[in-house]
Amino acid sequence: MAPGSPRVRARILGLGLALTACLSVPAPAGAATPAASPPAAAGTSSVAALTAEELRLDRAVPREILAASGFDAVAPELARRLGTAHSYAQARRVVVGEGSALWRRAVDRAQGRGPAGGELSRDDDRPLYWARLAMSRQVREWNPGFGLNEAQRAALVGDLERTSRGQADLRHPPGAKGLKRVLVTGFDPFTLDRDVRISNPSGASALALDGTVIETAQGPARIETAVFPVRWRDFSEGTVERTLRPYLRQVDLFTTVSQGRVGRFDVERTNGAWRGGFPDNENVSRTETVPVADPSSQPQWTTTTLPYREIVAADTGRFPVYDNTSVTEIPAGGTAPVVRPDGPTAGSTARAGGGGDYLSNEIAYRATLLRDRLGLREALPGGHVHTPVLQFGAGNTDPATGTVTDPEFVRNRLDIIAQVRAIVAVAVSGAAG
């Protein structure tokens, strides 16, 4: 919904569910999605249990967001096409095709192509999130006559996740002389049991920037983007490394982006190898060292190679931008965590990077560790940027009585997206300089 258009209203019922911590055993770092396997024998299908994320689709707000964007037709179309599949191979083609189509549709909508599909503003990232969940719910509830075993169903969900997040669509044109190549990532909405209306400006920025060319002081730069889930298990299973590894040698700059503090951008100087336990979108908590491949060589800290001085000094938009150097560590020989405003000390153990101890810190840690392990630390500028918290307008802050959008909410998101674009342009120029 653009500012000034009719307001989309919905009362959120049944809120008040607290985020709970549920300890679970982490999957091995780098574990792959189950490979395609032969169709199971007929009659062996069983409907899979729905996830906490998928169950939230039963609330009024997700249904309204889908209807107000036209994305409520996405999952029924997937169900219709799955109904025509007579084998696992056919089902996989359907899921890959529909997942890719959802990503393209979300990007096109965000960038003004095609019909808006409803009165919800085009810059909104939430239709993609809720439509994806509606599709994965269809896959979990599907019970085909030809039989579908647990590994096959999990593989279909994995295909849907990768294709509908743009992770399978990272294509920089080869051989484009003078064209810089940039990779940007965003995140799903999160803390949805506190306020199911929440949008994530990093995901909205990914949709707005995907496939676009921006002008920088060093010439044009093409941006490719992908979005990641707010789930500990996906990170344990290597989704970040699996997605980024094929492309880091091909790009000139990368930045992971997430929502951070109120009223400010931060370029996070240092990332820590620690999970602090805050519940994810499945209401699962993890408190442990970040699980990665080859843990014997795992550092406690990684650092940005983005040109943070240039980014902070530039006029990129209405929000201030900070070079955030603070971390929390257990000093060498110590036992208690200590906040260090100027970064970690030698031999310390990480308890929080500049970006905290949640998945935003973890994607920054994993991406920069991958950069370093590929031998690109001196050659590839990369790091993490935190956006301001996306806030609803005055009078629309109570999730129990508020509307799903308002003019100030839209303006805030558009301003954050524009500033992310400007920060990327400055980063490209600063890195080249």
C-alpha positions, 0 to 999 in steps of 0.5 A: 500500500502506497502512502495515502491509499486506503488502509488495509485493516486486520485485527490480530487475534490469538497473539501473546505466544511467547518465544520459547527456547527448545534445545535440539541437537545441531545437525552436522555442519555442511550437511547436504539436503537429501539427494533425489532418490527413487520413488517410494513404493505405492502406499508409503506416503505419509503427511509430514508435520507442519512447522511452527512457521507454517502453522502461523499461516492460520492467523488473520494477518498472513491471510490478509497480506497474501490476499492484499498482494495477490499472492494468495493464489500461489499455493493453490496453483502449486497444489493444482500442478502437484496433482498432475504429477505421477512420479517423484521426478515430475513433482520435483520439476513442478516444485522447482518451477513454482519456487523459481516463479515465486521468486521472480514474481516477488522481484518483479512486484518489488521493482514495479513490473506486472500487476501489483495484485492488490493494495499492499505496497510493492516494496513489501517483502512479506508476500514472498515470505508467507507465500513460500510457507503456504507452498511448503505447507502444501508439500508437507500435506501432499499425499500422492498415490505413487508414494513419497518417502520422508527423504523425498519430501524433505528434498522437495521442501529443500528445492522450494526453499532454494529456488524461492529465495533466489539462491538458485538464481544468482547469475552475473553476466559473464564477460561484461567489461567494466561492470562490477559484480555485487552479491547482497543477501537479506533475511525473512521477517522474524519475532513473529510471535511478538508481532506477526505483522513484522516485515524485514527491510533486508529482505525487502532490499534484496527484492528491490535490488536483485538484477539491478544495475547501479551507477557508482564512482567506479562505473556500473555495478550489477547486484544479485541477491538472495534471502535466507531463513531465520532458522538455526538448523538451516545454518547448521546444515550449511545453507550459507556456504552452499549458496555463496561458495560458487560465487565468491570468486566471481564477484567484486564485493559482497555484503550480508544485510539484516535488521539491527538497531533502531534508527541507525545503520551499522557496518559491523567490524567484527563477527564472533563464533558464538550462538547466543540462544535467542529463539528462531522462527521455529521457536528453537534455541541454540547456545553453542559455538557456531558449527562449521566444517573443520572446527579445528581451524575455526577462528573465534573472530572474523573481520569485515573487508568492506570500506567502512570508513568511506561508507560511514563518511558518505551521505547515503540517506536519512539514517546515520551510519556507524562503524561498530567495533564493539564485541563481547568476549571472554578474555584469554585466561578469564571466565566471564564475558566482557564488553570490548568497545574497540574489538576483541583482544588476543586469545579471547573467546567470542560471546558476541560480534558487533552484530550480536550473537544471533543469525545476523552475526552468524551469516556475517561470520560464515560468509567472511570465514568462507571468504578467508578459507577461499584465500580471498581476504585481501582480494574481496571486500565483504562484510555485514551491514545492519539496517534500522529496525523497520517501525510502524507509524505512531498509533499503529504499534500495538499488534493486537489492534493495529493494521498490517501497514501504514504510510509511515511504515511504507516510507520507513521501508522505502527509505531503508531500501534506498539507503542500502542501495546507496551504501552498496554504491559507496562500498563499490567505489570505496573498495575500488579506490 
